[in-house]
Structures are given as C-alpha cells and as structure tokens.
Amino acid sequence: MDVLTPVFDFINAGVSPWHAAAHAARLLGEAGYTRLEDAAYWNLEPGHGYYTTRNNSAVVAWRVPTHALGGWRVTASHSDSPTWLIKNYKAERAGCTCLVTEGYGGMNMASWLDRPLSVAGRALCRTPNGVASRNVYLDRDLLIIPSLAIHMDRKVNEGHKYNPQLDMQPLYGAPGCPRLEALLAEELGCPAADILDADLLLTPRQKATRLGPEGEFFAAPRIDDLECAATTLLGFLEAAPQTDSACAPVWAMLDNEEVGSGTRQGAQSSFLRDTLDRIFDALPHSAQGQYRALANSVCLSADNAHATHPNFADKADPANPVRLNGGVVLKTNASQKYTTNALSGGLVRQLAAMAGVPLQRFANRADMPGGSTLGNLQSHTLPIPMADIGLAQLGMHAAVETAGTADAAAMVALTAQFYRCHLRALGDGVYDIE
C-alpha cells in the first residue's frame, strides 16, 4: 500500500479539528466500525469495532477482544494545529474589510503572510430537528494577510516582532462586500439567522505535495500532527482485525494539544479514560479485572519531532541527530515533558526491531527547552507505561511544514506491529513480547 495517498488525503481533509475527526470517522465507518454516542447505551460484541467522539473534534476507536479483556494497546495523537481563531466577521480598516482573529497555539507568524487562506470549522445551526453541529469549509481562495512592504520597514530582514492584533488580521474584501455570515449560510444551505454560533479558524489553502528530485520530501499544512494521526490510524485499521489477543487495540485522536490539552476533549480531560472505563463496564469482568488490565497496558503518544535543520544544525543536540526519512523518532526529555523512559523506550525498540523499522532518538539541547505534547498530560488520568514517538519534520508550527515521504510507512508498520504483538506484563518492569 502506498501510505502517502491516504496520509495526504487525511491532511488535506483535516482543514480543522472537526474536519479531521469527521474524516477519521469516515474511514472507521468504511472499515466497519460502529459509532456510539455518549448518551446511548453501549452494547459491545466481541470481535467488533466501535468509535465515539467528543466535541466532534476528538475520536477514540477500539476493537473488542474475542477473549476476556486483559489490557489496552493505545496510540494517541491530536487533531489540532496552530492557527487563527476568528473572533469577529467584519472590521473596517483603511478602506478594506478585514476579519478579526486571535492566535491559537504557538506559531511562526511570518509563515502565514502573503499566502491564500480560507475559513473552516463548525457551526451550530437551528434545524427542524433541533440545534445541530455542522462542519463548514469555504473551499476557495478567500483571505490573505498581506505583509508590509520592505520600503516601509527596511529592517524587516533583521527581525520583526509581530503584533497579532496589528500585523496579522486577514484581508477579507472591499467595503460593502458580502458578509462572511452570508457565505457560511450559502455553504451550509440555511438562512444566516439559523446559524446560532460557530468555531471558525483560518486554514492555509495549500494541498500536500511532494518535493525533491525523487519526491523524497513533502510539504503541507498541519503535518504536526495529522501525519501521526493518519499513520497510527492506518496501522490500527491494518492490524486490529488480525489481533487474537486479550488486549484491546485503541486509537485516540484528541484535540487542543496546541493550547495545553486542558479541555473536555483534550489529553488532560477524562475522555480517553472514560471511554476505556465504559468499555470495561460493558463487558464481563472480575472485581480486579480493570486494575489488572491497566497493569498490562501500554500507550504510544504520537506527535511529530524536530528534524535537524540543514541551515540551523547548531539548534539540535549534536549527539542525537534526527533526519528526514530516518524512521520513527523516539523522544526523551529529562524534565519528563516526554514520557519515554528505559521501560517504554525498550519496548518501542523491540517493536521497531520486530517490524524492521528504523528508529532514531530525539532529545533537546541541554541549554534549550523543548515543546510539550499530550503523553505526559494523558498520564494524569491513564497511569500506564507510555512512550513518546513521532516523525521527523522541519518548519514545525509554520503555516506549511516539511517532512520525509519514507517515514509515514515506518510509522504505519511500527504501530501495526504494536497492535499485533502479544505483550504481557509479567511483573513491574518485566514484559513478555512476541
């Protein structure tokens, strides 16, 4: 299977977290997984697959074992990327109509300048059957954030401190142009008065595209973290029906990682743990079965990693170089921003060897703090061994990022091996894996 085609499809479809979740739900539905709602009674059958959502932007999918449930094999990624939240649909500026935005997550602001943008998100609409959440994407070149001409800022190439309130508001149209509400209503097929509220974001218009003389790289928006979301889902769908283990395969894509995960659909919430507990409650188990299952569980937190930049190699730890197309990245951090330790790292190394996948190690320079991810936050509610993994990329948190084309297949192979393998906890820090 050419994994890049479904990975590109996932990235291109995921113009907002709600669209990414909808695309994942579509793939799960096509693979025979049944959607379950929080408010419904869950009746689970052995050997069948299910998924549920929260906020329509986070998804958890699983397959019920044919044996008594004895543990979990979890991969977790996230659906969101740094962007701009639209706060107001109209502001007059110097004879132009602009939208009013606020930054979401930490981003390279300059990368958003002078490129076609549009609007994506979800709207809450009044319908004959009640209020409904509906995804919306204005699939056209609609907006731009123009840069200031160098003639008016001669020192811009020496470094410019961007003020998001003043510098980063997108140009929408001329005075008297159709209001954004009218475009949204047309796209949704409803009167503007029926749109009660909306969560709308700016989204780059560029599609995923190969680069290099042999197509060895690719560029796209939202590579962090939709590449990991897509590849772990592909590994899950490939392996989950083939497993004959008492451990349930689980795939999670959570939201709001870029702003700290502190929402009801983020890694600091109880969403994943609630889902696992509810699965367990729907199946026969002994009084201690739930605790034994947690002790026999492992989670891979999948979020992309920094490759060593060819123009800024001094920014990377020279002892731990990370290369595009160098395979899956195992991430470590002394301050425990990443959850990998000798136990979980050793398990990942064994999985990589079993899958025939190259593995490389990322660590920050000792004098440079790194970013955070969802693994250590998820461990607050899910206290099981975790390792942080990812795929190498450049330009992280830019409007368009760069990655290696060979790495996606490596992540699919490793996560499929993770779901297929028989891994049992024999004691604290002792595992049998085959």
C-alpha positions in Angstrom: 0.0 0.0 0.0 1.2 3.5 -0.9 0.6 5.0 2.5 1.2 8.6 1.3 -2.1 8.7 -0.6 -4.3 8.2 2.5 -1.9 10.3 4.6 -2.2 13.2 2.1 -6.0 12.7 1.9 -6.2 12.9 5.7 -4.0 16.1 5.9 -6.0 17.7 3.0 -9.3 16.8 4.6 -8.3 17.9 8.1 -8.7 21.7 7.5 -10.0 22.0 11.1 -10.1 19.6 14.0 -13.7 18.9 13.3 -13.0 18.0 9.7 -10.1 15.8 10.8 -12.4 14.0 13.2 -15.0 13.6 10.5 -12.5 12.2 8.1 -11.3 9.7 10.7 -14.9 8.7 11.4 -15.5 8.2 7.7 -12.5 5.8 7.5 -13.6 4.0 10.6 -17.2 3.6 9.2 -15.9 2.3 5.9 -13.8 -0.3 7.8 -17.0 -1.5 9.6 -16.6 0.3 12.9 -19.9 1.4 14.6 -20.3 4.9 16.0 -21.5 5.1 19.6 -22.9 8.2 21.2 -22.2 9.2 24.8 -25.9 9.5 25.6 -26.7 6.0 24.2 -26.4 2.6 25.9 -23.3 0.7 24.8 -23.9 -2.9 23.9 -20.5 -4.2 22.8 -19.9 -7.5 21.0 -16.6 -9.5 21.0 -14.7 -9.1 17.7 -16.5 -5.9 16.7 -15.1 -2.4 16.3 -16.5 0.8 17.6 -15.7 4.5 18.0 -17.0 7.5 19.8 -16.4 11.3 19.6 -16.3 14.2 21.9 -16.9 17.8 20.8 -16.9 16.3 17.2 -13.1 17.1 17.2 -11.7 14.1 19.2 -12.2 10.4 18.4 -11.5 7.2 20.3 -11.8 3.9 18.4 -11.4 0.3 19.6 -11.9 -3.3 18.8 -13.4 -5.6 21.4 -11.2 -8.7 22.0 -12.7 -12.2 21.5 -11.2 -13.2 24.9 -11.7 -11.6 28.3 -10.3 -8.1 28.2 -6.9 -8.2 29.7 -5.3 -4.8 28.7 -5.1 -1.9 26.3 -2.8 -1.1 23.4 -3.3 2.6 22.8 -1.9 5.1 20.4 -2.8 8.8 20.9 -2.3 11.8 18.6 -4.0 15.1 18.2 -6.3 16.8 15.6 -5.4 20.5 16.1 -2.7 22.7 14.7 -1.6 26.3 15.4 -3.9 28.7 13.6 -6.1 31.8 14.0 -9.5 31.8 15.6 -12.0 34.2 14.0 -13.5 36.5 16.7 -15.4 38.9 14.5 -16.7 38.6 10.9 -16.0 42.2 10.0 -13.8 45.2 10.8 -13.2 48.2 8.6 -9.6 49.1 8.1 -8.2 51.8 5.8 -10.9 51.2 3.2 -10.8 47.4 3.5 -12.9 44.8 5.2 -10.9 42.5 7.5 -11.7 39.7 9.8 -10.7 39.9 13.5 -8.6 37.0 14.7 -6.7 35.7 17.7 -3.8 33.3 17.7 -4.5 29.6 18.6 -1.3 27.9 19.7 2.3 28.9 19.3 3.1 29.6 15.6 5.6 31.0 13.2 3.6 34.1 12.4 5.6 35.2 9.4 4.8 31.9 7.6 1.1 33.0 7.4 1.8 36.1 5.4 1.1 36.6 1.7 -0.5 33.2 1.1 -4.1 32.3 0.2 -6.2 31.4 3.2 -9.8 30.3 3.9 -12.2 29.6 6.7 -13.0 26.2 8.2 -14.7 25.0 11.4 -18.1 24.1 12.7 -21.3 26.0 13.1 -24.2 25.4 15.4 -27.4 25.6 13.3 -31.1 25.7 14.0 -32.7 22.8 12.2 -36.2 21.3 12.1 -34.9 18.6 14.4 -33.2 20.9 16.9 -29.8 22.5 17.1 -27.1 20.6 15.2 -23.3 20.9 14.8 -22.3 21.1 11.2 -18.8 21.3 9.7 -18.2 24.1 7.2 -15.3 24.9 4.9 -15.3 27.7 2.4 -13.3 25.9 -0.2 -11.9 28.8 -2.1 -9.0 31.3 -2.0 -10.8 33.8 0.2 -8.3 35.6 2.5 -4.8 36.9 2.8 -2.6 38.5 5.5 -0.5 41.0 3.5 3.0 41.8 4.7 4.2 45.3 5.0 6.4 46.4 2.0 10.1 46.4 2.8 10.1 50.1 1.7 8.2 50.8 4.9 10.2 48.5 7.2 13.7 48.5 5.9 14.9 46.4 8.9 12.3 43.6 8.5 15.0 41.1 7.3 16.9 41.8 10.6 14.0 40.5 12.6 10.5 41.8 13.1 8.4 41.3 16.3 4.9 40.6 15.0 1.9 42.0 16.9 -1.0 39.7 16.3 -3.5 42.5 16.9 -2.0 44.9 14.5 0.0 42.8 12.0 -1.9 39.6 11.5 -5.5 40.5 10.7 -6.6 38.9 7.4 -7.9 41.0 4.5 -11.4 39.8 3.5 -12.8 42.2 0.9 -13.8 45.7 -0.1 -16.3 47.8 1.8 -19.8 46.6 1.1 -18.7 43.1 0.1 -20.9 40.1 1.1 -20.6 39.4 4.8 -18.9 36.2 6.0 -22.2 35.1 7.5 -23.8 35.1 4.1 -21.0 32.9 2.7 -21.3 30.5 5.6 -25.1 30.3 5.2 -24.8 29.6 1.5 -22.3 26.8 2.1 -24.5 25.3 4.9 -27.7 25.7 2.9 -29.5 27.5 5.6 -30.6 31.1 6.4 -28.0 33.2 8.1 -30.4 33.7 11.0 -30.3 29.9 11.7 -26.5 30.0 12.4 -26.5 30.4 16.2 -22.8 30.3 16.8 -19.6 29.0 15.2 -16.0 28.0 15.9 -14.2 29.2 12.8 -10.4 29.1 12.0 -8.1 30.3 9.3 -6.7 27.5 7.2 -3.9 27.5 4.5 -5.1 26.6 1.1 -2.1 24.6 0.0 -2.5 20.8 -0.5 0.1 18.2 0.4 2.7 18.0 -2.3 5.9 16.0 -2.9 9.2 17.8 -3.2 12.7 16.8 -4.3 14.1 15.2 -7.4 12.8 11.8 -6.4 9.8 13.0 -4.3 11.7 12.3 -1.1 10.1 15.1 0.8 6.6 16.6 1.1 5.2 19.9 2.2 1.7 20.5 3.7 -0.1 22.4 6.3 -0.9 20.6 9.6 1.8 17.9 9.3 2.0 18.3 13.0 0.1 16.3 14.0 -2.2 14.9 11.3 0.7 12.9 9.9 0.8 10.9 13.1 -3.0 10.8 13.4 -3.2 9.4 9.9 -0.4 6.8 10.1 -1.4 5.5 13.5 -5.0 5.1 12.3 -3.7 3.2 9.2 -1.7 1.0 11.5 -4.7 0.4 13.7 -7.0 -0.4 10.8 -4.5 -2.7 9.3 -3.7 -4.7 12.5 -6.8 -4.5 14.7 -8.9 -7.1 12.9 -6.0 -9.5 12.9 -5.3 -9.5 16.6 -6.3 -12.5 18.6 -5.2 -11.1 21.9 -7.0 -10.3 25.1 -5.6 -6.8 24.8 -8.0 -4.3 23.1 -6.4 -2.1 20.4 -7.4 1.5 20.9 -6.8 4.5 18.6 -7.2 8.0 20.0 -7.0 11.4 18.3 -7.5 14.2 20.9 -8.0 17.9 20.5 -6.5 21.2 21.8 -2.9 19.9 22.3 -1.5 23.1 20.9 -3.1 25.1 23.7 -2.3 22.8 26.6 -4.9 20.0 26.3 -7.0 21.4 29.2 -10.4 20.9 27.6 -13.1 18.2 27.9 -11.8 16.8 24.6 -8.1 17.2 25.4 -5.4 14.9 26.9 -5.9 16.4 30.4 -9.6 15.5 30.2 -11.2 12.2 31.2 -12.3 11.4 27.6 -9.9 8.6 26.9 -10.1 7.1 30.4 -13.9 7.5 30.5 -14.1 5.6 27.2 -11.8 2.8 28.4 -13.8 2.5 31.7 -17.0 2.4 29.9 -15.8 -0.4 27.6 -14.8 -2.4 30.6 -18.1 -1.8 32.3 -19.9 -3.1 29.2 -18.0 -6.4 29.2 -17.9 -9.2 31.8 -15.0 -8.9 34.2 -13.9 -9.8 37.6 -13.7 -7.4 40.5 -10.0 -6.8 40.0 -10.1 -7.1 36.2 -9.9 -3.4 35.5 -6.8 -2.9 37.6 -5.1 -5.9 36.1 -5.9 -4.6 32.6 -4.3 -1.3 33.3 -1.2 -3.0 34.6 -1.0 -4.9 31.3 -1.4 -1.8 29.1 0.9 0.4 27.0 0.4 3.8 25.3 2.3 5.3 22.4 1.9 9.1 22.4 2.4 10.0 18.7 3.3 13.6 18.0 5.9 14.8 15.4 9.5 15.6 16.2 12.0 18.2 15.1 14.5 17.1 12.4 17.9 18.6 12.5 17.7 21.6 10.2 20.3 21.8 7.5 20.6 25.6 7.9 20.5 25.6 11.7 22.2 22.4 12.7 23.5 24.1 15.8 20.0 24.3 17.2 19.9 20.5 17.6 21.6 18.2 20.1 24.7 17.0 18.1 24.7 13.7 19.9 21.1 12.9 18.8 20.7 14.0 15.1 17.3 13.4 13.6 17.0 13.0 9.9 14.1 13.3 7.4 13.4 9.7 6.1 15.3 8.3 9.1 12.4 6.4 10.5 10.3 6.7 13.6 11.6 9.1 16.3 11.7 8.1 20.0 11.6 11.2 22.1 13.1 11.7 25.5 13.4 14.6 28.0 14.9 14.8 31.4 12.1 17.0 32.7 9.6 14.4 31.7 7.9 16.5 29.1 8.1 13.3 27.1 7.0 10.1 28.9 9.7 7.8 27.4 11.9 6.0 29.9 14.0 2.9 29.7 11.0 0.6 30.2 8.8 2.1 27.5 11.7 3.0 25.2 13.0 -0.5 25.4 9.6 -1.8 24.4 9.5 0.6 21.4 13.0 -0.5 20.3 11.9 -4.1 20.4 8.7 -3.3 18.4 10.8 -1.5 15.8 13.2 -4.4 15.5 10.2 -6.8 15.1 8.7 -4.6 12.4 12.0 -3.9 10.7 11.6 -0.2 11.1 14.5 2.3 11.6 14.4 4.2 14.9 16.1 7.4 15.8 16.2 9.4 19.0 15.3 13.0 19.7 16.5 15.0 22.7 16.7 18.7 23.1 20.0 20.6 23.5 20.7 20.7 27.3 20.5 24.5 27.1 17.3 24.8 25.1 13.8 23.9 26.5 11.6 21.9 24.1 7.9 21.8 23.5 5.4 19.6 25.2 3.0 17.0 23.9 0.0 15.0 25.1 1.6 11.9 26.6 2.6 13.3 30.0 -0.8 15.1 30.3 -2.7 12.0 29.4 -0.8 10.0 32.1 -2.6 12.1 34.7 -5.8 10.1 34.1 -4.3 7.0 32.5 -1.3 5.8 34.6 0.2 3.2 32.3 3.6 2.9 30.7 3.9 5.4 27.8 6.5 6.3 25.2 6.5 9.4 23.0 7.2 8.8 19.4 6.8 10.9 16.2 8.0 11.5 12.7 10.8 14.0 11.8 9.8 17.3 10.2 11.1 20.8 9.5 9.2 24.1 10.0 7.1 22.8 12.9 4.2 25.2 13.6 4.6 27.1 10.3 1.6 27.5 8.1 3.2 24.9 5.8 5.7 22.3 7.1 8.1 19.8 5.6 8.6 16.0 6.2 10.1 12.9 4.6 8.0 10.7 2.4 9.6 7.4 3.6 8.8 8.0 7.2 5.0 7.6 7.0 5.3 3.9 6.1 7.7 3.3 9.0 5.1 4.7 11.5 2.3 2.5 10.0 4.5 -0.6 10.2 5.6 0.1 13.8 2.0 0.9 15.1 0.6 -2.1 13.3 3.3 -4.3 15.0 2.3 -2.7 18.3 -1.3 -3.7 17.8 -0.5 -7.2 16.6 2.1 -8.2 19.1 1.4 -10.3 22.2 2.8 -8.3 25.1 2.2 -9.3 28.7 3.3 -7.7 31.9 5.0 -10.4 33.9 5.9 -8.1 36.8 6.8 -4.5 37.4 9.2 -3.7 34.6 9.2 -7.3 33.2 7.4 -7.9 29.9 7.0 -10.9 27.5 6.7 -9.7 23.9 6.4 -11.7 20.8 
